[in-house]
Amino acid sequence: MSSIIKNKCTDGWGGGTGGSALKPTTVYLLDNAKCIRASHTCRGSFLCTQRNPKIWEDYERFEYDFEPFQELFHQDLDDNAEEHKSPLGHAVAFYNSIIYEKCRHNGSCNGHALLRRFQTTSTKGKNYFVGCSAWLPEHRKASSHLFRQIPSGVREQLVVELFMHGGPASLHKKMYTQYCYFCVPSRIGFRQKDCPRDHCDVDGKVIHGEIMQRKCSAEIIIFSPVERDIRKVLVITKPGVPHNHPSYAPEILSFEAAEAWREAIRVAGPLGL
């Protein structure tokens, strides 16, 4: 029952203990049922380091409240779409996709992405490509070093400016908003380290955004009966300690939806869906 409760909840819960059936607690409010006591702390929210530092500064909630998160989500979508309408946006997106990529040559290469010049103009009309800084002439026949061609739809001169100077001066506030609005669901926040959005500083230089946890002090205790046929639980939140972030959207299948999906496969077969 405890897992069903946490499955329904859009907040992410971690730490604490999942409880043990070997040391049950008798709960009067559940007709003196022997219960497993599970306690967890909210994982909080996971936002980009380039966010507004005052975001949700005075926010508090004790109940489900999705609207503020929805507003943040749509703002992120709008900004991301607007930024990638121009040639500069395409160049920045390519730059960010390659600049932190590791070279896998021999499984131990310590090189990094470096702009290199072709001996002759490529068939795509490009004079530059992105290669590995550890590449040497004697490696000429080795094809495992990092190598990326500049896409035909990306302006080469903009990529050159990004690699040489960190970005053209025109980048500053002409395309990019002051703050990043990208947000990661708390259930998977610890798995994502880098922000996929593009950012620039006040000087117009491209900078890197990382996903960092914004901690929340809310706690929950769940008493669930040891006997699985008892379909009720007791949920207690820490008194006077609200969540400091809005509710997330559900991102995993509920038990009911998963069961409906399995039943559909059973009836129609995997090829009939």
MIFI-217260 format. One record per atom (N, C-alpha, C): residue number from 1; x, y, z. Coordinates in steps of 0.05 Angstrom, whole numbers, plus 5000, padded with zeros to 4 digits. Example, Ala and Ser with C-alpha at 12.3 -4.5 7.8 and 13.67 -1.06 7.14 Angstrom:
NODE   nufi      x      y      z
NODE      1   5264   4886   5156
NODE      1   5246   4910   5156
NODE      1   5264   4934   5156
NODE      2   5257   4955   5142
NODE      2   5273   4979   5143
NODE      2   5258   5001   5157
***
This chain:
NODE   nufi      x      y      z
NODE      1   5016   4976   5000
NODE      1   5000   5000   5000
NODE      1   5017   5025   5000
NODE      2   5040   5024   5014
NODE      2   5058   5047   5014
NODE      2   5067   5055   4986
NODE      3   5074   5034   4970
NODE      3   5083   5040   4943
NODE      3   5061   5051   4926
NODE      4   5036   5043   4931
NODE      4   5014   5054   4916
NODE      4   5010   5084   4922
NODE      5   5012   5091   4947
NODE      5   5010   5119   4955
NODE      5   5031   5136   4942
NODE      6   5056   5127   4943
NODE      6   5078   5142   4931
NODE      6   5076   5143   4900
NODE      7   5065   5122   4888
NODE      7   5060   5122   4860
NODE      7   5040   5143   4851
NODE      8   5020   5147   4868
NODE      8   4999   5167   4862
NODE      8   5009   5196   4866
NODE      9   5028   5199   4884
NODE      9   5038   5226   4891
NODE      9   5057   5236   4870
NODE     10   5054   5261   4861
NODE     10   5072   5272   4841
NODE     10   5098   5283   4853
NODE     11   5099   5285   4879
NODE     11   5124   5293   4892
NODE     11   5143   5269   4894
NODE     12   5169   5275   4894
NODE     12   5188   5253   4897
NODE     12   5197   5250   4926
NODE     13   5197   5226   4935
NODE     13   5204   5220   4963
NODE     13   5229   5202   4964
NODE     14   5247   5208   4982
NODE     14   5271   5193   4984
NODE     14   5282   5193   5013
NODE     15   5304   5179   5016
NODE     15   5317   5178   5043
NODE     15   5299   5164   5063
NODE     16   5305   5167   5088
NODE     16   5288   5155   5109
NODE     16   5290   5125   5108
NODE     17   5267   5112   5112
NODE     17   5266   5083   5113
NODE     17   5240   5073   5101
NODE     18   5241   5050   5088
NODE     18   5217   5038   5077
NODE     18   5202   5021   5097
NODE     19   5213   5018   5122
NODE     19   5200   5003   5143
NODE     19   5206   4973   5141
NODE     20   5197   4958   5161
NODE     20   5202   4930   5161
NODE     20   5178   4915   5173
NODE     21   5170   4893   5160
NODE     21   5148   4877   5170
NODE     21   5156   4861   5195
NODE     22   5182   4859   5200
NODE     22   5192   4844   5223
NODE     22   5188   4860   5249
NODE     23   5185   4886   5247
NODE     23   5181   4903   5271
NODE     23   5157   4921   5266
NODE     24   5133   4910   5264
NODE     24   5109   4926   5258
NODE     24   5101   4944   5281
NODE     25   5085   4964   5274
NODE     25   5074   4983   5294
NODE     25   5044   4980   5294
NODE     26   5033   4978   5318
NODE     26   5004   4976   5321
NODE     26   4991   5003   5319
NODE     27   4973   5007   5300
NODE     27   4961   5033   5295
NODE     27   4931   5032   5302
NODE     28   4924   5048   5322
NODE     28   4897   5049   5333
NODE     28   4877   5058   5312
NODE     29   4885   5079   5296
NODE     29   4867   5090   5276
NODE     29   4861   5070   5253
NODE     30   4877   5049   5251
NODE     30   4872   5029   5230
NODE     30   4862   5003   5243
NODE     31   4846   5007   5264
NODE     31   4834   4984   5278
NODE     31   4855   4965   5290
NODE     32   4876   4978   5302
NODE     32   4897   4964   5315
NODE     32   4912   4944   5296
NODE     33   4913   4951   5271
NODE     33   4927   4934   5252
NODE     33   4957   4937   5255
NODE     34   4971   4915   5251
NODE     34   5000   4915   5251
NODE     34   5010   4928   5225
NODE     35   5026   4949   5228
NODE     35   5033   4964   5204
NODE     35   5063   4968   5201
NODE     36   5071   4971   5176
NODE     36   5098   4978   5169
NODE     36   5100   5008   5168
NODE     37   5120   5019   5182
NODE     37   5123   5048   5183
NODE     37   5145   5057   5164
NODE     38   5137   5072   5144
NODE     38   5156   5083   5124
NODE     38   5158   5113   5127
NODE     39   5181   5124   5127
NODE     39   5184   5154   5130
NODE     39   5204   5164   5108
NODE     40   5197   5186   5096
NODE     40   5213   5197   5074
NODE     40   5213   5227   5075
NODE     41   5233   5239   5062
NODE     41   5236   5268   5059
NODE     41   5232   5275   5030
NODE     42   5219   5297   5025
NODE     42   5215   5306   4997
NODE     42   5241   5312   4983
NODE     43   5244   5303   4959
NODE     43   5269   5308   4944
NODE     43   5270   5337   4934
NODE     44   5249   5352   4936
NODE     44   5249   5380   4928
NODE     44   5246   5383   4898
NODE     45   5258   5404   4887
NODE     45   5257   5410   4859
NODE     45   5285   5410   4847
NODE     46   5286   5406   4821
NODE     46   5312   5406   4807
NODE     46   5311   5426   4784
NODE     47   5327   5447   4787
NODE     47   5326   5469   4768
NODE     47   5354   5475   4758
NODE     48   5355   5491   4736
NODE     48   5381   5498   4724
NODE     48   5395   5519   4742
NODE     49   5421   5519   4742
NODE     49   5437   5538   4757
NODE     49   5434   5566   4746
NODE     50   5424   5569   4721
NODE     50   5419   5595   4709
NODE     50   5391   5605   4714
NODE     51   5377   5594   4733
NODE     51   5349   5602   4739
NODE     51   5349   5628   4754
NODE     52   5326   5639   4757
NODE     52   5322   5662   4774
NODE     52   5327   5654   4803
NODE     53   5347   5665   4817
NODE     53   5353   5656   4844
NODE     53   5330   5660   4864
NODE     54   5310   5677   4857
NODE     54   5288   5682   4875
NODE     54   5263   5665   4867
NODE     55   5266   5646   4849
NODE     55   5243   5631   4841
NODE     55   5231   5616   4864
NODE     56   5205   5617   4867
NODE     56   5190   5604   4889
NODE     56   5201   5611   4916
NODE     57   5212   5636   4919
NODE     57   5225   5644   4944
NODE     57   5207   5642   4968
NODE     58   5182   5651   4965
NODE     58   5164   5651   4988
NODE     58   5141   5631   4984
NODE     59   5145   5612   4966
NODE     59   5124   5593   4959
NODE     59   5121   5572   4981
NODE     60   5095   5566   4988
NODE     60   5089   5545   5007
NODE     60   5063   5531   4998
NODE     61   5062   5505   5002
NODE     61   5038   5490   4997
NODE     61   5036   5465   5014
NODE     62   5012   5459   5022
NODE     62   5006   5434   5036
NODE     62   4990   5415   5019
NODE     63   4978   5425   4997
NODE     63   4962   5408   4980
NODE     63   4972   5410   4951
NODE     64   4959   5395   4933
NODE     64   4967   5394   4905
NODE     64   4963   5421   4892
NODE     65   4983   5431   4878
NODE     65   4982   5457   4865
NODE     65   5000   5456   4840
NODE     66   4988   5450   4817
NODE     66   5003   5446   4792
NODE     66   5007   5471   4776
NODE     67   4990   5491   4779
NODE     67   4991   5514   4761
NODE     67   5018   5529   4759
NODE     68   5032   5534   4782
NODE     68   5058   5548   4779
NODE     68   5078   5532   4763
NODE     69   5078   5506   4767
NODE     69   5097   5489   4751
NODE     69   5089   5490   4722
NODE     70   5063   5489   4716
NODE     70   5054   5490   4688
NODE     70   5062   5516   4675
NODE     71   5061   5538   4689
NODE     71   5069   5564   4678
NODE     71   5099   5563   4672
NODE     72   5115   5552   4690
NODE     72   5144   5550   4685
NODE     72   5150   5532   4661
NODE     73   5136   5510   4659
NODE     73   5139   5491   4637
NODE     73   5134   5505   4610
NODE     74   5112   5519   4608
NODE     74   5105   5532   4583
NODE     74   5124   5555   4576
NODE     75   5133   5569   4597
NODE     75   5153   5590   4592
NODE     75   5179   5579   4580
NODE     76   5187   5556   4591
NODE     76   5211   5542   4580
NODE     76   5207   5534   4551
NODE     77   5183   5523   4545
NODE     77   5178   5514   4517
NODE     77   5178   5538   4498
NODE     78   5166   5560   4506
NODE     78   5164   5584   4489
NODE     78   5192   5596   4484
NODE     79   5208   5598   4506
NODE     79   5235   5609   4503
NODE     79   5252   5591   4485
NODE     80   5251   5565   4489
NODE     80   5267   5547   4474
NODE     80   5260   5548   4444
NODE     81   5234   5549   4438
NODE     81   5225   5551   4410
NODE     81   5234   5577   4397
NODE     82   5232   5599   4412
NODE     82   5240   5625   4401
NODE     82   5270   5627   4396
NODE     83   5286   5615   4414
NODE     83   5315   5616   4411
NODE     83   5325   5601   4387
NODE     84   5310   5580   4378
NODE     84   5320   5564   4357
NODE     84   5307   5570   4330
NODE     85   5296   5594   4328
NODE     85   5285   5602   4302
NODE     85   5306   5615   4284
NODE     86   5328   5624   4295
NODE     86   5348   5639   4280
NODE     86   5373   5623   4274
NODE     87   5390   5631   4255
NODE     87   5415   5618   4249
NODE     87   5433   5617   4274
NODE     88   5433   5638   4290
NODE     88   5449   5638   4314
NODE     88   5440   5617   4333
NODE     89   5414   5613   4336
NODE     89   5404   5593   4354
NODE     89   5413   5565   4345
NODE     90   5413   5560   4319
NODE     90   5422   5534   4308
NODE     90   5451   5530   4314
NODE     91   5467   5551   4312
NODE     91   5496   5549   4317
NODE     91   5502   5543   4346
NODE     92   5488   5557   4364
NODE     92   5491   5553   4393
NODE     92   5483   5525   4400
NODE     93   5461   5515   4389
NODE     93   5452   5488   4395
NODE     93   5473   5467   4387
NODE     94   5485   5471   4363
NODE     94   5506   5452   4354
NODE     94   5530   5454   4373
NODE     95   5538   5478   4379
NODE     95   5561   5483   4397
NODE     95   5557   5469   4424
NODE     96   5534   5472   4436
NODE     96   5529   5460   4462
NODE     96   5527   5429   4460
NODE     97   5519   5419   4437
NODE     97   5517   5390   4434
NODE     97   5544   5376   4432
NODE     98   5565   5391   4425
NODE     98   5591   5379   4420
NODE     98   5613   5388   4440
NODE     99   5610   5411   4452
NODE     99   5632   5422   4467
NODE     99   5640   5406   4492
NODE    100   5621   5392   4503
NODE    100   5626   5376   4527
NODE    100   5628   5346   4521
NODE    101   5627   5339   4496
NODE    101   5628   5311   4489
NODE    101   5656   5300   4493
NODE    102   5658   5276   4504
NODE    102   5684   5264   4509
NODE    102   5693   5247   4485
NODE    103   5719   5247   4480
NODE    103   5730   5230   4459
NODE    103   5733   5202   4470
NODE    104   5724   5182   4454
NODE    104   5724   5154   4462
NODE    104   5748   5139   4450
NODE    105   5767   5152   4439
NODE    105   5790   5139   4426
NODE    105   5805   5121   4446
NODE    106   5807   5096   4441
NODE    106   5820   5076   4458
NODE    106   5808   5075   4486
NODE    107   5785   5087   4490
NODE    107   5771   5086   4516
NODE    107   5784   5102   4538
NODE    108   5806   5116   4532
NODE    108   5820   5131   4553
NODE    108   5831   5158   4543
NODE    109   5820   5168   4521
NODE    109   5830   5194   4511
NODE    109   5821   5217   4529
NODE    110   5840   5235   4535
NODE    110   5834   5258   4551
NODE    110   5830   5284   4535
NODE    111   5826   5280   4509
NODE    111   5823   5303   4492
NODE    111   5795   5316   4495
NODE    112   5792   5340   4484
NODE    112   5766   5354   4485
NODE    112   5760   5364   4457
NODE    113   5736   5373   4454
NODE    113   5727   5383   4428
NODE    113   5743   5408   4420
NODE    114   5752   5408   4395
NODE    114   5769   5430   4386
NODE    114   5762   5436   4356
NODE    115   5760   5461   4350
NODE    115   5754   5469   4322
NODE    115   5779   5465   4305
NODE    116   5777   5450   4284
NODE    116   5800   5445   4266
NODE    116   5792   5453   4237
NODE    117   5813   5457   4221
NODE    117   5808   5466   4193
NODE    117   5814   5443   4174
NODE    118   5796   5439   4155
NODE    118   5801   5420   4133
NODE    118   5824   5430   4116
NODE    119   5838   5411   4104
NODE    119   5859   5419   4084
NODE    119   5846   5431   4059
NODE    120   5824   5420   4052
NODE    120   5808   5431   4029
NODE    120   5779   5433   4038
NODE    121   5765   5451   4025
NODE    121   5736   5454   4032
NODE    121   5721   5428   4028
NODE    122   5704   5421   4047
NODE    122   5689   5396   4046
NODE    122   5668   5397   4024
NODE    123   5657   5374   4019
NODE    123   5635   5372   3999
NODE    123   5610   5387   4007
NODE    124   5608   5393   4034
NODE    124   5586   5408   4044
NODE    124   5591   5438   4045
NODE    125   5615   5446   4034
NODE    125   5622   5474   4033
NODE    125   5632   5485   4059
NODE    126   5642   5468   4077
NODE    126   5652   5477   4103
NODE    126   5683   5476   4103
NODE    127   5695   5496   4116
NODE    127   5724   5496   4119
NODE    127   5733   5486   4146
NODE    128   5714   5483   4165
NODE    128   5721   5474   4192
NODE    128   5705   5449   4200
NODE    129   5716   5435   4219
NODE    129   5702   5412   4232
NODE    129   5710   5412   4261
NODE    130   5696   5397   4277
NODE    130   5703   5394   4305
NODE    130   5717   5367   4309
NODE    131   5741   5369   4319
NODE    131   5757   5345   4324
NODE    131   5767   5343   4353
NODE    132   5784   5324   4358
NODE    132   5795   5320   4385
NODE    132   5821   5335   4388
NODE    133   5825   5348   4411
NODE    133   5850   5363   4416
NODE    133   5874   5345   4419
NODE    134   5869   5319   4425
NODE    134   5891   5300   4428
NODE    134   5899   5286   4403
NODE    135   5886   5292   4381
NODE    135   5892   5279   4355
NODE    135   5919   5288   4346
NODE    136   5935   5270   4335
NODE    136   5962   5276   4325
NODE    136   5963   5265   4296
NODE    137   5982   5276   4280
NODE    137   5984   5268   4252
NODE    137   5987   5237   4249
NODE    138   6002   5225   4268
NODE    138   6006   5196   4266
NODE    138   5980   5180   4271
NODE    139   5960   5194   4281
NODE    139   5934   5181   4285
NODE    139   5916   5182   4261
NODE    140   5927   5191   4238
NODE    140   5911   5197   4215
NODE    140   5892   5175   4207
NODE    141   5901   5150   4210
NODE    141   5885   5127   4202
NODE    141   5865   5119   4223
NODE    142   5868   5130   4247
NODE    142   5850   5123   4269
NODE    142   5824   5138   4266
NODE    143   5802   5124   4265
NODE    143   5776   5138   4260
NODE    143   5760   5140   4286
NODE    144   5771   5132   4309
NODE    144   5756   5132   4334
NODE    144   5758   5158   4349
NODE    145   5776   5177   4341
NODE    145   5778   5203   4354
NODE    145   5752   5218   4348
NODE    146   5746   5237   4366
NODE    146   5722   5253   4363
NODE    146   5723   5268   4336
NODE    147   5702   5266   4321
NODE    147   5700   5280   4295
NODE    147   5671   5286   4289
NODE    148   5665   5312   4286
NODE    148   5638   5320   4279
NODE    148   5639   5342   4257
NODE    149   5624   5338   4236
NODE    149   5622   5358   4215
NODE    149   5601   5379   4223
NODE    150   5605   5403   4215
NODE    150   5585   5424   4220
NODE    150   5562   5419   4201
NODE    151   5538   5416   4212
NODE    151   5515   5410   4195
NODE    151   5511   5431   4173
NODE    152   5501   5422   4150
NODE    152   5497   5440   4128
NODE    152   5479   5464   4134
NODE    153   5460   5460   4153
NODE    153   5441   5481   4159
NODE    153   5451   5500   4181
NODE    154   5477   5497   4189
NODE    154   5488   5514   4210
NODE    154   5509   5532   4197
NODE    155   5508   5558   4203
NODE    155   5527   5577   4192
NODE    155   5555   5573   4205
NODE    156   5574   5568   4188
NODE    156   5601   5561   4198
NODE    156   5614   5585   4213
NODE    157   5611   5609   4203
NODE    157   5624   5632   4216
NODE    157   5614   5636   4245
NODE    158   5589   5630   4250
NODE    158   5578   5632   4277
NODE    158   5591   5611   4295
NODE    159   5594   5587   4285
NODE    159   5608   5566   4300
NODE    159   5636   5573   4306
NODE    160   5650   5585   4287
NODE    160   5678   5594   4291
NODE    160   5679   5615   4314
NODE    161   5660   5634   4313
NODE    161   5660   5654   4334
NODE    161   5654   5642   4362
NODE    162   5638   5622   4363
NODE    162   5631   5609   4388
NODE    162   5656   5594   4399
NODE    163   5671   5581   4382
NODE    163   5694   5566   4391
NODE    163   5717   5585   4398
NODE    164   5721   5606   4382
NODE    164   5743   5624   4386
NODE    164   5739   5644   4408
NODE    165   5714   5655   4410
NODE    165   5709   5677   4429
NODE    165   5687   5671   4449
NODE    166   5675   5648   4448
NODE    166   5653   5642   4466
NODE    166   5626   5652   4456
NODE    167   5626   5666   4434
NODE    167   5601   5675   4423
NODE    167   5603   5704   4412
NODE    168   5588   5710   4391
NODE    168   5587   5737   4380
NODE    168   5573   5756   4399
NODE    169   5581   5781   4399
NODE    169   5570   5801   4417
NODE    169   5540   5804   4414
NODE    170   5530   5798   4390
NODE    170   5501   5800   4384
NODE    170   5485   5780   4400
NODE    171   5498   5761   4413
NODE    171   5483   5741   4428
NODE    171   5470   5753   4453
NODE    172   5481   5774   4463
NODE    172   5472   5785   4489
NODE    172   5443   5796   4487
NODE    173   5425   5782   4501
NODE    173   5397   5791   4504
NODE    173   5382   5796   4479
NODE    174   5393   5789   4456
NODE    174   5377   5791   4432
NODE    174   5361   5766   4427
NODE    175   5371   5744   4438
NODE    175   5357   5719   4434
NODE    175   5350   5705   4460
NODE    176   5367   5708   4480
NODE    176   5364   5692   4504
NODE    176   5354   5708   4527
NODE    177   5334   5696   4541
NODE    177   5323   5709   4565
NODE    177   5343   5709   4587
NODE    178   5338   5726   4607
NODE    178   5358   5729   4629
NODE    178   5360   5703   4645
NODE    179   5338   5689   4649
NODE    179   5338   5665   4666
NODE    179   5329   5640   4650
NODE    180   5338   5617   4660
NODE    180   5329   5592   4648
NODE    180   5305   5581   4664
NODE    181   5286   5570   4650
NODE    181   5262   5560   4663
NODE    181   5259   5529   4661
NODE    182   5281   5516   4654
NODE    182   5280   5487   4652
NODE    182   5279   5474   4679
NODE    183   5262   5454   4682
NODE    183   5257   5441   4708
NODE    183   5255   5411   4703
NODE    184   5267   5395   4721
NODE    184   5268   5366   4719
NODE    184   5250   5354   4741
NODE    185   5233   5335   4734
NODE    185   5216   5321   4754
NODE    185   5234   5310   4776
NODE    186   5224   5312   4801
NODE    186   5240   5304   4824
NODE    186   5246   5275   4825
NODE    187   5230   5258   4812
NODE    187   5235   5229   4812
NODE    187   5261   5222   4797
NODE    188   5269   5239   4777
NODE    188   5292   5233   4761
NODE    188   5313   5255   4763
NODE    189   5310   5274   4782
NODE    189   5327   5296   4783
NODE    189   5357   5290   4788
NODE    190   5362   5269   4804
NODE    190   5390   5262   4810
NODE    190   5404   5250   4786
NODE    191   5389   5241   4766
NODE    191   5401   5227   4743
NODE    191   5410   5247   4722
NODE    192   5400   5271   4722
NODE    192   5407   5291   4702
NODE    192   5425   5312   4713
NODE    193   5449   5315   4701
NODE    193   5469   5333   4711
NODE    193   5470   5359   4695
NODE    194   5465   5358   4669
NODE    194   5468   5381   4652
NODE    194   5441   5391   4642
NODE    195   5439   5417   4640
NODE    195   5415   5429   4629
NODE    195   5416   5429   4598
NODE    196   5396   5419   4585
NODE    196   5396   5418   4555
NODE    196   5391   5444   4541
NODE    197   5385   5465   4556
NODE    197   5379   5491   4544
NODE    197   5404   5507   4539
NODE    198   5402   5527   4522
NODE    198   5425   5544   4515
NODE    198   5424   5569   4533
NODE    199   5448   5578   4542
NODE    199   5449   5602   4559
NODE    199   5472   5620   4551
NODE    200   5469   5646   4557
NODE    200   5491   5664   4553
NODE    200   5492   5683   4577
NODE    201   5516   5694   4582
NODE    201   5519   5713   4604
NODE    201   5515   5741   4594
NODE    202   5520   5761   4612
NODE    202   5514   5789   4605
NODE    202   5533   5799   4583
NODE    203   5555   5785   4579
NODE    203   5574   5793   4558
NODE    203   5569   5779   4531
NODE    204   5548   5763   4531
NODE    204   5541   5749   4506
NODE    204   5557   5724   4501
NODE    205   5570   5713   4522
NODE    205   5585   5688   4519
NODE    205   5568   5665   4527
NODE    206   5570   5643   4512
NODE    206   5555   5619   4518
NODE    206   5565   5606   4543
NODE    207   5548   5600   4562
NODE    207   5555   5588   4587
NODE    207   5540   5562   4591
NODE    208   5550   5546   4609
NODE    208   5538   5520   4614
NODE    208   5520   5521   4639
NODE    209   5497   5508   4636
NODE    209   5478   5506   4659
NODE    209   5478   5477   4670
NODE    210   5478   5475   4696
NODE    210   5476   5449   4709
NODE    210   5450   5446   4724
NODE    211   5441   5421   4727
NODE    211   5417   5416   4742
NODE    211   5424   5412   4772
NODE    212   5413   5428   4789
NODE    212   5419   5426   4817
NODE    212   5393   5424   4834
NODE    213   5396   5410   4856
NODE    213   5373   5405   4873
NODE    213   5367   5430   4890
NODE    214   5341   5437   4892
NODE    214   5332   5457   4910
NODE    214   5317   5442   4932
NODE    215   5329   5439   4955
NODE    215   5319   5421   4975
NODE    215   5292   5430   4987
NODE    216   5277   5411   4996
NODE    216   5251   5416   5009
NODE    216   5251   5401   5036
NODE    217   5239   5413   5056
NODE    217   5240   5401   5083
NODE    217   5215   5384   5090
NODE    218   5196   5383   5071
NODE    218   5171   5368   5076
NODE    218   5178   5338   5081
NODE    219   5163   5326   5100
NODE    219   5167   5298   5107
NODE    219   5140   5284   5107
NODE    220   5142   5258   5104
NODE    220   5117   5241   5104
NODE    220   5122   5215   5118
NODE    221   5102   5206   5133
NODE    221   5103   5180   5146
NODE    221   5079   5164   5137
NODE    222   5083   5140   5128
NODE    222   5062   5123   5118
NODE    222   5061   5097   5135
NODE    223   5038   5092   5147
NODE    223   5033   5067   5162
NODE    223   5015   5050   5144
NODE    224   5026   5028   5134
NODE    224   5011   5009   5117
NODE    224   5010   4982   5130
NODE    225   4986   4970   5131
NODE    225   4982   4944   5144
NODE    225   5000   4922   5132
NODE    226   5010   4906   5150
NODE    226   5027   4883   5142
NODE    226   5010   4864   5124
NODE    227   4985   4860   5132
NODE    227   4966   4843   5117
NODE    227   4957   4858   5092
NODE    228   4965   4848   5069
NODE    228   4960   4862   5044
NODE    228   4930   4864   5036
NODE    229   4913   4847   5048
NODE    229   4885   4849   5041
NODE    229   4871   4872   5055
NODE    230   4885   4885   5073
NODE    230   4873   4909   5086
NODE    230   4880   4933   5068
NODE    231   4860   4944   5055
NODE    231   4865   4965   5034
NODE    231   4861   4993   5045
NODE    232   4876   5000   5066
NODE    232   4876   5027   5076
NODE    232   4902   5032   5090
NODE    233   4910   5058   5090
NODE    233   4935   5066   5103
NODE    233   4930   5092   5119
NODE    234   4950   5098   5135
NODE    234   4950   5124   5149
NODE    234   4974   5140   5140
NODE    235   4969   5164   5129
NODE    235   4990   5181   5119
NODE    235   4992   5206   5137
NODE    236   5015   5212   5147
NODE    236   5019   5235   5164
NODE    236   5042   5252   5153
NODE    237   5036   5278   5149
NODE    237   5057   5296   5140
NODE    237   5069   5311   5165
NODE    238   5093   5321   5162
NODE    238   5106   5335   5184
NODE    238   5091   5361   5190
NODE    239   5081   5364   5214
NODE    239   5064   5388   5221
NODE    239   5079   5414   5215
NODE    240   5065   5432   5202
NODE    240   5076   5459   5198
NODE    240   5098   5462   5179
NODE    241   5105   5441   5164
NODE    241   5127   5442   5145
NODE    241   5116   5437   5116
NODE    242   5111   5458   5101
NODE    242   5100   5455   5074
NODE    242   5121   5449   5053
NODE    243   5112   5442   5030
NODE    243   5130   5440   5007
NODE    243   5138   5468   4998
NODE    244   5162   5472   4988
NODE    244   5171   5498   4979
NODE    244   5172   5500   4949
NODE    245   5157   5483   4935
NODE    245   5156   5482   4906
NODE    245   5128   5472   4897
NODE    246   5120   5479   4873
NODE    246   5094   5469   4863
NODE    246   5094   5439   4858
NODE    247   5071   5429   4853
NODE    247   5068   5400   4846
NODE    247   5077   5395   4817
NODE    248   5089   5373   4813
NODE    248   5098   5365   4786
NODE    248   5074   5351   4772
NODE    249   5077   5349   4746
NODE    249   5058   5333   4730
NODE    249   5064   5303   4734
NODE    250   5044   5286   4733
NODE    250   5049   5257   4735
NODE    250   5066   5249   4711
NODE    251   5088   5234   4716
NODE    251   5105   5225   4693
NODE    251   5108   5195   4692
NODE    252   5095   5180   4710
NODE    252   5096   5151   4709
NODE    252   5067   5140   4709
NODE    253   5064   5116   4698
NODE    253   5038   5103   4697
NODE    253   5028   5097   4725
NODE    254   5003   5102   4731
NODE    254   4991   5093   4756
NODE    254   4988   5063   4754
NODE    255   4983   5050   4778
NODE    255   4978   5022   4778
NODE    255   4954   5014   4761
NODE    256   4933   5032   4762
NODE    256   4909   5027   4746
NODE    256   4914   5028   4716
NODE    257   4930   5049   4708
NODE    257   4936   5052   4680
NODE    257   4954   5029   4670
NODE    258   4973   5021   4686
NODE    258   4990   4998   4679
NODE    258   4974   4973   4676
NODE    259   4955   4968   4694
NODE    259   4938   4944   4692
NODE    259   4920   4945   4667
NODE    260   4910   4969   4661
NODE    260   4893   4972   4637
NODE    260   4910   4967   4611
NODE    261   4935   4976   4612
NODE    261   4953   4971   4589
NODE    261   4959   4941   4586
NODE    262   4964   4927   4608
NODE    262   4969   4898   4606
NODE    262   4944   4883   4596
NODE    263   4921   4892   4605
NODE    263   4896   4879   4596
NODE    263   4891   4884   4567
NODE    264   4898   4908   4557
NODE    264   4895   4913   4528
NODE    264   4913   4896   4512
NODE    265   4937   4891   4521
NODE    265   4956   4874   4507
NODE    265   4946   4845   4507
NODE    266   4934   4837   4530
NODE    266   4924   4809   4532
NODE    266   4901   4805   4513
NODE    267   4884   4825   4510
NODE    267   4860   4821   4493
NODE    267   4867   4824   4464
NODE    268   4882   4845   4457
NODE    268   4887   4851   4429
NODE    268   4913   4839   4418
NODE    269   4931   4832   4437
NODE    269   4957   4822   4428
NODE    269   4975   4845   4422
NODE    270   5002   4842   4424
NODE    270   5021   4864   4420
NODE    270   5020   4875   4391
NODE    271   5012   4858   4371
NODE    271   5011   4868   4344
NODE    271   4985   4882   4337
NODE    272   4966   4880   4355
NODE    272   4940   4893   4350
NODE    272   4937   4920   4362
NODE    273   4958   4930   4376
NODE    273   4956   4956   4389
NODE    273   4967   4977   4370
***
